[in-house]
Amino acid sequence: MSHRVKVEIYDQPYTISGELEPEYVTQLARIVDERMREIARGSGTVDSVRVAVLAALAIADDLESSRQDQHRRNRSVRERAERCLTLVERALRQSA
C-alpha cells in the first residue's frame, strides 16, 4: 500500500510517496530537519545545499558508527557463544 506524506525539511515542503508508514516518514523528516538546523547553527552557513550535504555526511557517520558497533557486538556474542560451546563439549566429554 502506497502512502503520501507531507513533511517540511529545513523550511521546504516535500511530499513523500512510498510504502513506509507515514509516522515513520515524519520521524525521518524530523531527524533530517533537526540535523540540518544543527549543522547550519554550528557552521554559520546559509547555503541549503551545503547544509544538506553536511547533514547527510553526519547522518551517514551515525549509520556507519552504528554498523561498526553492531559488528563488534555480534563478534563479541559469537566469541562468547563459542566459549560456552567449548565448555559444554568439555563437560559432555568428561561426563561420558
PDB file of N, CA, C and O in Angstrom:
ATOM      1  N   MET A   1       0.834  -1.176   0.000  1.00  0.00           N
ATOM      2  CA  MET A   1       0.000   0.000   0.000  1.00  0.00           C
ATOM      3  C   MET A   1       0.883   1.246   0.000  1.00  0.00           C
ATOM      4  O   MET A   1       1.755   1.384   0.857  1.00  0.00           O
ATOM      5  N   SER A   2       0.674   2.113  -0.911  1.00  0.00           N
ATOM      6  CA  SER A   2       1.471   3.323  -1.027  1.00  0.00           C
ATOM      7  C   SER A   2       0.844   4.461  -0.220  1.00  0.00           C
ATOM      8  O   SER A   2      -0.370   4.663  -0.228  1.00  0.00           O
ATOM      9  N   HIS A   3       1.710   5.191   0.471  1.00  0.00           N
ATOM     10  CA  HIS A   3       1.267   6.327   1.278  1.00  0.00           C
ATOM     11  C   HIS A   3       1.879   7.603   0.716  1.00  0.00           C
ATOM     12  O   HIS A   3       2.944   7.577   0.100  1.00  0.00           O
ATOM     13  N   ARG A   4       1.196   8.711   0.935  1.00  0.00           N
ATOM     14  CA  ARG A   4       1.723  10.034   0.597  1.00  0.00           C
ATOM     15  C   ARG A   4       1.759  10.833   1.898  1.00  0.00           C
ATOM     16  O   ARG A   4       0.755  10.960   2.599  1.00  0.00           O
ATOM     17  N   VAL A   5       2.937  11.366   2.200  1.00  0.00           N
ATOM     18  CA  VAL A   5       3.117  12.102   3.445  1.00  0.00           C
ATOM     19  C   VAL A   5       3.706  13.470   3.120  1.00  0.00           C
ATOM     20  O   VAL A   5       4.694  13.575   2.395  1.00  0.00           O
ATOM     21  N   LYS A   6       3.095  14.504   3.659  1.00  0.00           N
ATOM     22  CA  LYS A   6       3.635  15.854   3.503  1.00  0.00           C
ATOM     23  C   LYS A   6       4.494  16.169   4.719  1.00  0.00           C
ATOM     24  O   LYS A   6       4.046  16.062   5.861  1.00  0.00           O
ATOM     25  N   VAL A   7       5.744  16.564   4.449  1.00  0.00           N
ATOM     26  CA  VAL A   7       6.681  16.916   5.515  1.00  0.00           C
ATOM     27  C   VAL A   7       7.349  18.240   5.156  1.00  0.00           C
ATOM     28  O   VAL A   7       7.274  18.717   4.023  1.00  0.00           O
ATOM     29  N   GLU A   8       7.996  18.806   6.152  1.00  0.00           N
ATOM     30  CA  GLU A   8       8.774  20.022   5.910  1.00  0.00           C
ATOM     31  C   GLU A   8      10.172  19.782   6.458  1.00  0.00           C
ATOM     32  O   GLU A   8      10.350  19.401   7.616  1.00  0.00           O
ATOM     33  N   ILE A   9      11.157  20.013   5.601  1.00  0.00           N
ATOM     34  CA  ILE A   9      12.550  19.851   5.989  1.00  0.00           C
ATOM     35  C   ILE A   9      13.279  21.142   5.648  1.00  0.00           C
ATOM     36  O   ILE A   9      13.337  21.557   4.490  1.00  0.00           O
ATOM     37  N   TYR A  10      13.829  21.760   6.670  1.00  0.00           N
ATOM     38  CA  TYR A  10      14.599  22.993   6.505  1.00  0.00           C
ATOM     39  C   TYR A  10      13.785  24.046   5.755  1.00  0.00           C
ATOM     40  O   TYR A  10      14.262  24.699   4.827  1.00  0.00           O
ATOM     41  N   ASP A  11      12.532  24.181   6.202  1.00  0.00           N
ATOM     42  CA  ASP A  11      11.581  25.165   5.679  1.00  0.00           C
ATOM     43  C   ASP A  11      11.147  24.918   4.232  1.00  0.00           C
ATOM     44  O   ASP A  11      10.635  25.819   3.569  1.00  0.00           O
ATOM     45  N   GLN A  12      11.354  23.707   3.757  1.00  0.00           N
ATOM     46  CA  GLN A  12      10.924  23.353   2.408  1.00  0.00           C
ATOM     47  C   GLN A  12       9.896  22.223   2.499  1.00  0.00           C
ATOM     48  O   GLN A  12      10.146  21.222   3.171  1.00  0.00           O
ATOM     49  N   PRO A  13       8.742  22.367   1.834  1.00  0.00           N
ATOM     50  CA  PRO A  13       7.743  21.296   1.863  1.00  0.00           C
ATOM     51  C   PRO A  13       8.095  20.183   0.874  1.00  0.00           C
ATOM     52  O   PRO A  13       8.597  20.438  -0.221  1.00  0.00           O
ATOM     53  N   TYR A  14       7.823  18.958   1.283  1.00  0.00           N
ATOM     54  CA  TYR A  14       8.038  17.793   0.437  1.00  0.00           C
ATOM     55  C   TYR A  14       6.856  16.855   0.600  1.00  0.00           C
ATOM     56  O   TYR A  14       6.299  16.724   1.690  1.00  0.00           O
ATOM     57  N   THR A  15       6.480  16.209  -0.485  1.00  0.00           N
ATOM     58  CA  THR A  15       5.504  15.132  -0.428  1.00  0.00           C
ATOM     59  C   THR A  15       6.251  13.853  -0.749  1.00  0.00           C
ATOM     60  O   THR A  15       6.817  13.691  -1.830  1.00  0.00           O
ATOM     61  N   ILE A  16       6.237  12.949   0.219  1.00  0.00           N
ATOM     62  CA  ILE A  16       6.980  11.695   0.101  1.00  0.00           C
ATOM     63  C   ILE A  16       5.975  10.577  -0.159  1.00  0.00           C
ATOM     64  O   ILE A  16       5.027  10.395   0.605  1.00  0.00           O
ATOM     65  N   SER A  17       6.187   9.836  -1.236  1.00  0.00           N
ATOM     66  CA  SER A  17       5.327   8.697  -1.562  1.00  0.00           C
ATOM     67  C   SER A  17       6.116   7.410  -1.386  1.00  0.00           C
ATOM     68  O   SER A  17       7.295   7.338  -1.730  1.00  0.00           O
ATOM     69  N   GLY A  18       5.454   6.401  -0.848  1.00  0.00           N
ATOM     70  CA  GLY A  18       6.133   5.120  -0.718  1.00  0.00           C
ATOM     71  C   GLY A  18       5.396   4.184   0.207  1.00  0.00           C
ATOM     72  O   GLY A  18       4.278   4.456   0.645  1.00  0.00           O
ATOM     73  N   GLU A  19       6.045   3.079   0.492  1.00  0.00           N
ATOM     74  CA  GLU A  19       5.451   2.020   1.287  1.00  0.00           C
ATOM     75  C   GLU A  19       5.624   2.219   2.785  1.00  0.00           C
ATOM     76  O   GLU A  19       4.956   1.553   3.576  1.00  0.00           O
ATOM     77  N   LEU A  20       6.504   3.120   3.185  1.00  0.00           N
ATOM     78  CA  LEU A  20       6.761   3.318   4.610  1.00  0.00           C
ATOM     79  C   LEU A  20       5.561   3.941   5.308  1.00  0.00           C
ATOM     80  O   LEU A  20       4.790   4.684   4.702  1.00  0.00           O
ATOM     81  N   GLU A  21       5.415   3.629   6.583  1.00  0.00           N
ATOM     82  CA  GLU A  21       4.329   4.192   7.375  1.00  0.00           C
ATOM     83  C   GLU A  21       4.500   5.704   7.493  1.00  0.00           C
ATOM     84  O   GLU A  21       5.618   6.181   7.686  1.00  0.00           O
ATOM     85  N   PRO A  22       3.415   6.464   7.380  1.00  0.00           N
ATOM     86  CA  PRO A  22       3.500   7.929   7.440  1.00  0.00           C
ATOM     87  C   PRO A  22       4.193   8.445   8.709  1.00  0.00           C
ATOM     88  O   PRO A  22       4.968   9.399   8.642  1.00  0.00           O
ATOM     89  N   GLU A  23       3.921   7.830   9.848  1.00  0.00           N
ATOM     90  CA  GLU A  23       4.543   8.275  11.098  1.00  0.00           C
ATOM     91  C   GLU A  23       6.063   8.106  11.034  1.00  0.00           C
ATOM     92  O   GLU A  23       6.811   8.941  11.543  1.00  0.00           O
ATOM     93  N   TYR A  24       6.503   7.031  10.412  1.00  0.00           N
ATOM     94  CA  TYR A  24       7.936   6.775  10.284  1.00  0.00           C
ATOM     95  C   TYR A  24       8.592   7.802   9.355  1.00  0.00           C
ATOM     96  O   TYR A  24       9.676   8.309   9.646  1.00  0.00           O
ATOM     97  N   VAL A  25       7.933   8.098   8.249  1.00  0.00           N
ATOM     98  CA  VAL A  25       8.453   9.096   7.309  1.00  0.00           C
ATOM     99  C   VAL A  25       8.543  10.454   8.001  1.00  0.00           C
ATOM    100  O   VAL A  25       9.524  11.178   7.831  1.00  0.00           O
ATOM    101  N   THR A  26       7.531  10.792   8.770  1.00  0.00           N
ATOM    102  CA  THR A  26       7.527  12.061   9.504  1.00  0.00           C
ATOM    103  C   THR A  26       8.690  12.096  10.492  1.00  0.00           C
ATOM    104  O   THR A  26       9.355  13.122  10.638  1.00  0.00           O
ATOM    105  N   GLN A  27       8.932  10.976  11.170  1.00  0.00           N
ATOM    106  CA  GLN A  27      10.040  10.892  12.110  1.00  0.00           C
ATOM    107  C   GLN A  27      11.379  11.077  11.394  1.00  0.00           C
ATOM    108  O   GLN A  27      12.251  11.796  11.881  1.00  0.00           O
ATOM    109  N   LEU A  28      11.541  10.428  10.238  1.00  0.00           N
ATOM    110  CA  LEU A  28      12.776  10.568   9.469  1.00  0.00           C
ATOM    111  C   LEU A  28      12.981  12.006   9.025  1.00  0.00           C
ATOM    112  O   LEU A  28      14.088  12.539   9.109  1.00  0.00           O
ATOM    113  N   ALA A  29      11.902  12.633   8.549  1.00  0.00           N
ATOM    114  CA  ALA A  29      11.992  14.031   8.122  1.00  0.00           C
ATOM    115  C   ALA A  29      12.393  14.927   9.290  1.00  0.00           C
ATOM    116  O   ALA A  29      13.173  15.865   9.118  1.00  0.00           O
ATOM    117  N   ARG A  30      11.868  14.644  10.462  1.00  0.00           N
ATOM    118  CA  ARG A  30      12.211  15.427  11.659  1.00  0.00           C
ATOM    119  C   ARG A  30      13.699  15.282  11.979  1.00  0.00           C
ATOM    120  O   ARG A  30      14.364  16.259  12.323  1.00  0.00           O
ATOM    121  N   ILE A  31      14.214  14.066  11.865  1.00  0.00           N
ATOM    122  CA  ILE A  31      15.636  13.825  12.129  1.00  0.00           C
ATOM    123  C   ILE A  31      16.501  14.621  11.154  1.00  0.00           C
ATOM    124  O   ILE A  31      17.471  15.264  11.556  1.00  0.00           O
ATOM    125  N   VAL A  32      16.143  14.575   9.869  1.00  0.00           N
ATOM    126  CA  VAL A  32      16.912  15.300   8.854  1.00  0.00           C
ATOM    127  C   VAL A  32      16.834  16.800   9.108  1.00  0.00           C
ATOM    128  O   VAL A  32      17.845  17.499   9.041  1.00  0.00           O
ATOM    129  N   ASP A  33      15.635  17.293   9.399  1.00  0.00           N
ATOM    130  CA  ASP A  33      15.452  18.718   9.661  1.00  0.00           C
ATOM    131  C   ASP A  33      16.293  19.152  10.866  1.00  0.00           C
ATOM    132  O   ASP A  33      16.988  20.167  10.810  1.00  0.00           O
ATOM    133  N   GLU A  34      16.228  18.392  11.936  1.00  0.00           N
ATOM    134  CA  GLU A  34      16.997  18.736  13.135  1.00  0.00           C
ATOM    135  C   GLU A  34      18.490  18.745  12.853  1.00  0.00           C
ATOM    136  O   GLU A  34      19.208  19.636  13.306  1.00  0.00           O
ATOM    137  N   ARG A  35      18.954  17.754  12.105  1.00  0.00           N
ATOM    138  CA  ARG A  35      20.389  17.684  11.804  1.00  0.00           C
ATOM    139  C   ARG A  35      20.807  18.854  10.916  1.00  0.00           C
ATOM    140  O   ARG A  35      21.877  19.431  11.111  1.00  0.00           O
ATOM    141  N   MET A  36      19.974  19.199   9.951  1.00  0.00           N
ATOM    142  CA  MET A  36      20.304  20.334   9.077  1.00  0.00           C
ATOM    143  C   MET A  36      20.365  21.625   9.887  1.00  0.00           C
ATOM    144  O   MET A  36      21.268  22.437   9.688  1.00  0.00           O
ATOM    145  N   ARG A  37      19.428  21.819  10.782  1.00  0.00           N
ATOM    146  CA  ARG A  37      19.426  23.038  11.606  1.00  0.00           C
ATOM    147  C   ARG A  37      20.630  23.069  12.543  1.00  0.00           C
ATOM    148  O   ARG A  37      21.220  24.125  12.772  1.00  0.00           O
ATOM    149  N   GLU A  38      20.986  21.922  13.074  1.00  0.00           N
ATOM    150  CA  GLU A  38      22.169  21.824  13.933  1.00  0.00           C
ATOM    151  C   GLU A  38      23.432  22.192  13.153  1.00  0.00           C
ATOM    152  O   GLU A  38      24.277  22.942  13.643  1.00  0.00           O
ATOM    153  N   ILE A  39      23.550  21.662  11.947  1.00  0.00           N
ATOM    154  CA  ILE A  39      24.705  21.945  11.090  1.00  0.00           C
ATOM    155  C   ILE A  39      24.742  23.429  10.735  1.00  0.00           C
ATOM    156  O   ILE A  39      25.799  24.056  10.792  1.00  0.00           O
ATOM    157  N   ALA A  40      23.588  23.989  10.370  1.00  0.00           N
ATOM    158  CA  ALA A  40      23.522  25.404   9.988  1.00  0.00           C
ATOM    159  C   ALA A  40      23.953  26.297  11.154  1.00  0.00           C
ATOM    160  O   ALA A  40      24.702  27.256  10.967  1.00  0.00           O
ATOM    161  N   ARG A  41      23.475  25.975  12.350  1.00  0.00           N
ATOM    162  CA  ARG A  41      23.865  26.771  13.532  1.00  0.00           C
ATOM    163  C   ARG A  41      25.364  26.657  13.800  1.00  0.00           C
ATOM    164  O   ARG A  41      26.033  27.651  14.083  1.00  0.00           O
ATOM    165  N   GLY A  42      25.873  25.448  13.708  1.00  0.00           N
ATOM    166  CA  GLY A  42      27.277  25.205  14.022  1.00  0.00           C
ATOM    167  C   GLY A  42      28.246  25.744  12.991  1.00  0.00           C
ATOM    168  O   GLY A  42      29.358  26.152  13.327  1.00  0.00           O
ATOM    169  N   SER A  43      27.829  25.746  11.745  1.00  0.00           N
ATOM    170  CA  SER A  43      28.751  26.154  10.676  1.00  0.00           C
ATOM    171  C   SER A  43      28.542  27.599  10.250  1.00  0.00           C
ATOM    172  O   SER A  43      29.430  28.214   9.660  1.00  0.00           O
ATOM    173  N   GLY A  44      27.378  28.133  10.548  1.00  0.00           N
ATOM    174  CA  GLY A  44      27.080  29.506  10.130  1.00  0.00           C
ATOM    175  C   GLY A  44      26.789  29.617   8.646  1.00  0.00           C
ATOM    176  O   GLY A  44      26.641  30.726   8.132  1.00  0.00           O
ATOM    177  N   THR A  45      26.703  28.503   7.949  1.00  0.00           N
ATOM    178  CA  THR A  45      26.431  28.545   6.524  1.00  0.00           C
ATOM    179  C   THR A  45      24.934  28.679   6.277  1.00  0.00           C
ATOM    180  O   THR A  45      24.121  28.156   7.039  1.00  0.00           O
ATOM    181  N   VAL A  46      24.577  29.389   5.202  1.00  0.00           N
ATOM    182  CA  VAL A  46      23.168  29.563   4.857  1.00  0.00           C
ATOM    183  C   VAL A  46      22.804  28.841   3.566  1.00  0.00           C
ATOM    184  O   VAL A  46      21.631  28.768   3.200  1.00  0.00           O
ATOM    185  N   ASP A  47      23.801  28.314   2.884  1.00  0.00           N
ATOM    186  CA  ASP A  47      23.563  27.587   1.633  1.00  0.00           C
ATOM    187  C   ASP A  47      22.898  26.253   1.964  1.00  0.00           C
ATOM    188  O   ASP A  47      23.526  25.371   2.550  1.00  0.00           O
ATOM    189  N   SER A  48      21.630  26.107   1.589  1.00  0.00           N
ATOM    190  CA  SER A  48      20.871  24.918   1.981  1.00  0.00           C
ATOM    191  C   SER A  48      21.438  23.636   1.377  1.00  0.00           C
ATOM    192  O   SER A  48      21.362  22.577   2.000  1.00  0.00           O
ATOM    193  N   VAL A  49      22.000  23.715   0.184  1.00  0.00           N
ATOM    194  CA  VAL A  49      22.590  22.511  -0.418  1.00  0.00           C
ATOM    195  C   VAL A  49      23.808  22.075   0.391  1.00  0.00           C
ATOM    196  O   VAL A  49      23.984  20.888   0.666  1.00  0.00           O
ATOM    197  N   ARG A  50      24.628  23.017   0.762  1.00  0.00           N
ATOM    198  CA  ARG A  50      25.809  22.701   1.582  1.00  0.00           C
ATOM    199  C   ARG A  50      25.377  22.127   2.935  1.00  0.00           C
ATOM    200  O   ARG A  50      25.945  21.145   3.410  1.00  0.00           O
ATOM    201  N   VAL A  51      24.375  22.745   3.542  1.00  0.00           N
ATOM    202  CA  VAL A  51      23.856  22.252   4.822  1.00  0.00           C
ATOM    203  C   VAL A  51      23.333  20.826   4.655  1.00  0.00           C
ATOM    204  O   VAL A  51      23.569  19.973   5.510  1.00  0.00           O
ATOM    205  N   ALA A  52      22.621  20.567   3.554  1.00  0.00           N
ATOM    206  CA  ALA A  52      22.062  19.235   3.306  1.00  0.00           C
ATOM    207  C   ALA A  52      23.174  18.199   3.143  1.00  0.00           C
ATOM    208  O   ALA A  52      23.077  17.094   3.677  1.00  0.00           O
ATOM    209  N   VAL A  53      24.222  18.550   2.411  1.00  0.00           N
ATOM    210  CA  VAL A  53      25.336  17.615   2.205  1.00  0.00           C
ATOM    211  C   VAL A  53      26.039  17.341   3.528  1.00  0.00           C
ATOM    212  O   VAL A  53      26.356  16.191   3.830  1.00  0.00           O
ATOM    213  N   LEU A  54      26.285  18.374   4.315  1.00  0.00           N
ATOM    214  CA  LEU A  54      26.939  18.181   5.609  1.00  0.00           C
ATOM    215  C   LEU A  54      26.062  17.356   6.550  1.00  0.00           C
ATOM    216  O   LEU A  54      26.567  16.520   7.298  1.00  0.00           O
ATOM    217  N   ALA A  55      24.757  17.589   6.512  1.00  0.00           N
ATOM    218  CA  ALA A  55      23.831  16.795   7.331  1.00  0.00           C
ATOM    219  C   ALA A  55      23.835  15.338   6.867  1.00  0.00           C
ATOM    220  O   ALA A  55      23.833  14.422   7.689  1.00  0.00           O
ATOM    221  N   ALA A  56      23.842  15.127   5.550  1.00  0.00           N
ATOM    222  CA  ALA A  56      23.883  13.762   5.018  1.00  0.00           C
ATOM    223  C   ALA A  56      25.160  13.049   5.464  1.00  0.00           C
ATOM    224  O   ALA A  56      25.118  11.870   5.817  1.00  0.00           O
ATOM    225  N   LEU A  57      26.286  13.749   5.450  1.00  0.00           N
ATOM    226  CA  LEU A  57      27.535  13.150   5.912  1.00  0.00           C
ATOM    227  C   LEU A  57      27.463  12.812   7.402  1.00  0.00           C
ATOM    228  O   LEU A  57      27.931  11.754   7.823  1.00  0.00           O
ATOM    229  N   ALA A  58      26.882  13.702   8.193  1.00  0.00           N
ATOM    230  CA  ALA A  58      26.748  13.449   9.630  1.00  0.00           C
ATOM    231  C   ALA A  58      25.842  12.248   9.886  1.00  0.00           C
ATOM    232  O   ALA A  58      26.142  11.413  10.740  1.00  0.00           O
ATOM    233  N   ILE A  59      24.744  12.160   9.156  1.00  0.00           N
ATOM    234  CA  ILE A  59      23.820  11.029   9.312  1.00  0.00           C
ATOM    235  C   ILE A  59      24.484   9.735   8.840  1.00  0.00           C
ATOM    236  O   ILE A  59      24.312   8.687   9.463  1.00  0.00           O
ATOM    237  N   ALA A  60      25.240   9.804   7.747  1.00  0.00           N
ATOM    238  CA  ALA A  60      25.969   8.623   7.266  1.00  0.00           C
ATOM    239  C   ALA A  60      27.002   8.181   8.301  1.00  0.00           C
ATOM    240  O   ALA A  60      27.207   6.984   8.502  1.00  0.00           O
ATOM    241  N   ASP A  61      27.651   9.144   8.958  1.00  0.00           N
ATOM    242  CA  ASP A  61      28.609   8.824  10.015  1.00  0.00           C
ATOM    243  C   ASP A  61      27.900   8.113  11.171  1.00  0.00           C
ATOM    244  O   ASP A  61      28.408   7.124  11.700  1.00  0.00           O
ATOM    245  N   ASP A  62      26.730   8.617  11.558  1.00  0.00           N
ATOM    246  CA  ASP A  62      25.939   7.950  12.608  1.00  0.00           C
ATOM    247  C   ASP A  62      25.628   6.510  12.218  1.00  0.00           C
ATOM    248  O   ASP A  62      25.787   5.591  13.021  1.00  0.00           O
ATOM    249  N   LEU A  63      25.186   6.322  10.981  1.00  0.00           N
ATOM    250  CA  LEU A  63      24.839   4.993  10.491  1.00  0.00           C
ATOM    251  C   LEU A  63      26.044   4.065  10.500  1.00  0.00           C
ATOM    252  O   LEU A  63      25.951   2.932  10.972  1.00  0.00           O
ATOM    253  N   GLU A  64      27.165   4.530   9.987  1.00  0.00           N
ATOM    254  CA  GLU A  64      28.360   3.691   9.923  1.00  0.00           C
ATOM    255  C   GLU A  64      28.869   3.359  11.320  1.00  0.00           C
ATOM    256  O   GLU A  64      29.306   2.236  11.571  1.00  0.00           O
ATOM    257  N   SER A  65      28.816   4.324  12.226  1.00  0.00           N
ATOM    258  CA  SER A  65      29.222   4.059  13.616  1.00  0.00           C
ATOM    259  C   SER A  65      28.328   2.995  14.234  1.00  0.00           C
ATOM    260  O   SER A  65      28.808   2.109  14.940  1.00  0.00           O
ATOM    261  N   SER A  66      27.027   3.082  13.968  1.00  0.00           N
ATOM    262  CA  SER A  66      26.090   2.079  14.483  1.00  0.00           C
ATOM    263  C   SER A  66      26.385   0.707  13.897  1.00  0.00           C
ATOM    264  O   SER A  66      26.338  -0.298  14.606  1.00  0.00           O
ATOM    265  N   ARG A  67      26.687   0.665  12.616  1.00  0.00           N
ATOM    266  CA  ARG A  67      27.016  -0.622  11.979  1.00  0.00           C
ATOM    267  C   ARG A  67      28.271  -1.228  12.590  1.00  0.00           C
ATOM    268  O   ARG A  67      28.322  -2.428  12.862  1.00  0.00           O
ATOM    269  N   GLN A  68      29.284  -0.392  12.806  1.00  0.00           N
ATOM    270  CA  GLN A  68      30.521  -0.894  13.401  1.00  0.00           C
ATOM    271  C   GLN A  68      30.285  -1.382  14.825  1.00  0.00           C
ATOM    272  O   GLN A  68      30.822  -2.416  15.222  1.00  0.00           O
ATOM    273  N   ASP A  69      29.478  -0.639  15.605  1.00  0.00           N
ATOM    274  CA  ASP A  69      29.139  -1.075  16.960  1.00  0.00           C
ATOM    275  C   ASP A  69      28.410  -2.410  16.926  1.00  0.00           C
ATOM    276  O   ASP A  69      28.705  -3.307  17.716  1.00  0.00           O
ATOM    277  N   GLN A  70      27.455  -2.539  16.008  1.00  0.00           N
ATOM    278  CA  GLN A  70      26.709  -3.797  15.886  1.00  0.00           C
ATOM    279  C   GLN A  70      27.632  -4.947  15.508  1.00  0.00           C
ATOM    280  O   GLN A  70      27.498  -6.056  16.025  1.00  0.00           O
ATOM    281  N   HIS A  71      28.568  -4.679  14.607  1.00  0.00           N
ATOM    282  CA  HIS A  71      29.530  -5.706  14.195  1.00  0.00           C
ATOM    283  C   HIS A  71      30.376  -6.148  15.395  1.00  0.00           C
ATOM    284  O   HIS A  71      30.609  -7.342  15.583  1.00  0.00           O
ATOM    285  N   ARG A  72      30.834  -5.188  16.205  1.00  0.00           N
ATOM    286  CA  ARG A  72      31.626  -5.530  17.393  1.00  0.00           C
ATOM    287  C   ARG A  72      30.797  -6.344  18.383  1.00  0.00           C
ATOM    288  O   ARG A  72      31.290  -7.312  18.962  1.00  0.00           O
ATOM    289  N   ARG A  73      29.533  -5.949  18.579  1.00  0.00           N
ATOM    290  CA  ARG A  73      28.666  -6.703  19.492  1.00  0.00           C
ATOM    291  C   ARG A  73      28.429  -8.117  18.969  1.00  0.00           C
ATOM    292  O   ARG A  73      28.474  -9.081  19.734  1.00  0.00           O
ATOM    293  N   ASN A  74      28.178  -8.238  17.666  1.00  0.00           N
ATOM    294  CA  ASN A  74      27.968  -9.567  17.077  1.00  0.00           C
ATOM    295  C   ASN A  74      29.196 -10.444  17.260  1.00  0.00           C
ATOM    296  O   ASN A  74      29.083 -11.623  17.595  1.00  0.00           O
ATOM    297  N   ARG A  75      30.365  -9.865  17.040  1.00  0.00           N
ATOM    298  CA  ARG A  75      31.606 -10.625  17.188  1.00  0.00           C
ATOM    299  C   ARG A  75      31.783 -11.064  18.644  1.00  0.00           C
ATOM    300  O   ARG A  75      32.184 -12.196  18.912  1.00  0.00           O
ATOM    301  N   SER A  76      31.484 -10.166  19.575  1.00  0.00           N
ATOM    302  CA  SER A  76      31.603 -10.487  20.995  1.00  0.00           C
ATOM    303  C   SER A  76      30.637 -11.606  21.380  1.00  0.00           C
ATOM    304  O   SER A  76      31.019 -12.529  22.099  1.00  0.00           O
ATOM    305  N   VAL A  77      29.401 -11.535  20.915  1.00  0.00           N
ATOM    306  CA  VAL A  77      28.419 -12.576  21.209  1.00  0.00           C
ATOM    307  C   VAL A  77      28.862 -13.903  20.601  1.00  0.00           C
ATOM    308  O   VAL A  77      28.747 -14.950  21.238  1.00  0.00           O
ATOM    309  N   ARG A  78      29.365 -13.859  19.376  1.00  0.00           N
ATOM    310  CA  ARG A  78      29.826 -15.078  18.715  1.00  0.00           C
ATOM    311  C   ARG A  78      30.988 -15.704  19.498  1.00  0.00           C
ATOM    312  O   ARG A  78      31.033 -16.921  19.679  1.00  0.00           O
ATOM    313  N   GLU A  79      31.931 -14.863  19.962  1.00  0.00           N
ATOM    314  CA  GLU A  79      33.067 -15.383  20.731  1.00  0.00           C
ATOM    315  C   GLU A  79      32.599 -16.002  22.044  1.00  0.00           C
ATOM    316  O   GLU A  79      33.087 -17.060  22.443  1.00  0.00           O
ATOM    317  N   ARG A  80      31.662 -15.350  22.710  1.00  0.00           N
ATOM    318  CA  ARG A  80      31.123 -15.907  23.963  1.00  0.00           C
ATOM    319  C   ARG A  80      30.391 -17.219  23.711  1.00  0.00           C
ATOM    320  O   ARG A  80      30.528 -18.170  24.480  1.00  0.00           O
ATOM    321  N   ALA A  81      29.620 -17.268  22.639  1.00  0.00           N
ATOM    322  CA  ALA A  81      28.894 -18.497  22.300  1.00  0.00           C
ATOM    323  C   ALA A  81      29.871 -19.632  22.016  1.00  0.00           C
ATOM    324  O   ALA A  81      29.639 -20.769  22.426  1.00  0.00           O
ATOM    325  N   GLU A  82      30.956 -19.329  21.321  1.00  0.00           N
ATOM    326  CA  GLU A  82      31.960 -20.354  21.032  1.00  0.00           C
ATOM    327  C   GLU A  82      32.624 -20.846  22.320  1.00  0.00           C
ATOM    328  O   GLU A  82      32.877 -22.042  22.466  1.00  0.00           O
ATOM    329  N   ARG A  83      32.909 -19.929  23.259  1.00  0.00           N
ATOM    330  CA  ARG A  83      33.497 -20.340  24.541  1.00  0.00           C
ATOM    331  C   ARG A  83      32.516 -21.221  25.318  1.00  0.00           C
ATOM    332  O   ARG A  83      32.908 -22.231  25.903  1.00  0.00           O
ATOM    333  N   CYS A  84      31.245 -20.833  25.319  1.00  0.00           N
ATOM    334  CA  CYS A  84      30.224 -21.648  26.001  1.00  0.00           C
ATOM    335  C   CYS A  84      30.128 -23.030  25.379  1.00  0.00           C
ATOM    336  O   CYS A  84      30.054 -24.031  26.090  1.00  0.00           O
ATOM    337  N   LEU A  85      30.129 -23.088  24.059  1.00  0.00           N
ATOM    338  CA  LEU A  85      30.059 -24.368  23.363  1.00  0.00           C
ATOM    339  C   LEU A  85      31.251 -25.240  23.733  1.00  0.00           C
ATOM    340  O   LEU A  85      31.104 -26.440  23.965  1.00  0.00           O
ATOM    341  N   THR A  86      32.429 -24.633  23.787  1.00  0.00           N
ATOM    342  CA  THR A  86      33.633 -25.377  24.169  1.00  0.00           C
ATOM    343  C   THR A  86      33.490 -25.935  25.578  1.00  0.00           C
ATOM    344  O   THR A  86      33.840 -27.089  25.826  1.00  0.00           O
ATOM    345  N   LEU A  87      32.976 -25.125  26.507  1.00  0.00           N
ATOM    346  CA  LEU A  87      32.781 -25.587  27.883  1.00  0.00           C
ATOM    347  C   LEU A  87      31.767 -26.725  27.948  1.00  0.00           C
ATOM    348  O   LEU A  87      31.971 -27.704  28.666  1.00  0.00           O
ATOM    349  N   VAL A  88      30.677 -26.595  27.200  1.00  0.00           N
ATOM    350  CA  VAL A  88      29.655 -27.645  27.188  1.00  0.00           C
ATOM    351  C   VAL A  88      30.232 -28.932  26.605  1.00  0.00           C
ATOM    352  O   VAL A  88      29.986 -30.017  27.133  1.00  0.00           O
ATOM    353  N   GLU A  89      30.998 -28.819  25.523  1.00  0.00           N
ATOM    354  CA  GLU A  89      31.590 -30.010  24.908  1.00  0.00           C
ATOM    355  C   GLU A  89      32.547 -30.694  25.877  1.00  0.00           C
ATOM    356  O   GLU A  89      32.559 -31.921  25.974  1.00  0.00           O
ATOM    357  N   ARG A  90      33.356 -29.902  26.603  1.00  0.00           N
ATOM    358  CA  ARG A  90      34.278 -30.471  27.593  1.00  0.00           C
ATOM    359  C   ARG A  90      33.499 -31.201  28.697  1.00  0.00           C
ATOM    360  O   ARG A  90      33.849 -32.311  29.097  1.00  0.00           O
ATOM    361  N   ALA A  91      32.442 -30.549  29.171  1.00  0.00           N
ATOM    362  CA  ALA A  91      31.632 -31.147  30.238  1.00  0.00           C
ATOM    363  C   ALA A  91      31.004 -32.440  29.768  1.00  0.00           C
ATOM    364  O   ALA A  91      30.956 -33.413  30.521  1.00  0.00           O
ATOM    365  N   LEU A  92      30.518 -32.470  28.527  1.00  0.00           N
ATOM    366  CA  LEU A  92      29.915 -33.674  27.992  1.00  0.00           C
ATOM    367  C   LEU A  92      30.939 -34.795  27.854  1.00  0.00           C
ATOM    368  O   LEU A  92      30.621 -35.952  28.127  1.00  0.00           O
ATOM    369  N   ARG A  93      32.149 -34.478  27.440  1.00  0.00           N
ATOM    370  CA  ARG A  93      33.191 -35.495  27.304  1.00  0.00           C
ATOM    371  C   ARG A  93      33.593 -36.056  28.659  1.00  0.00           C
ATOM    372  O   ARG A  93      33.859 -37.250  28.798  1.00  0.00           O
ATOM    373  N   GLN A  94      33.633 -35.174  29.660  1.00  0.00           N
ATOM    374  CA  GLN A  94      34.029 -35.623  30.996  1.00  0.00           C
ATOM    375  C   GLN A  94      32.962 -36.483  31.645  1.00  0.00           C
ATOM    376  O   GLN A  94      33.269 -37.377  32.435  1.00  0.00           O
ATOM    377  N   SER A  95      31.692 -36.208  31.307  1.00  0.00           N
ATOM    378  CA  SER A  95      30.605 -36.993  31.915  1.00  0.00           C
ATOM    379  C   SER A  95      30.353 -38.302  31.182  1.00  0.00           C
ATOM    380  O   SER A  95      29.639 -39.165  31.693  1.00  0.00           O
ATOM    381  N   ALA A  96      30.924 -38.463  29.999  1.00  0.00           N
ATOM    382  CA  ALA A  96      30.685 -39.685  29.223  1.00  0.00           C
ATOM    383  C   ALA A  96      31.556 -40.822  29.655  1.00  0.00           C
ATOM    384  O   ALA A  96      31.468 -41.915  29.094  1.00  0.00           O
TER     385      ALA A  96
END
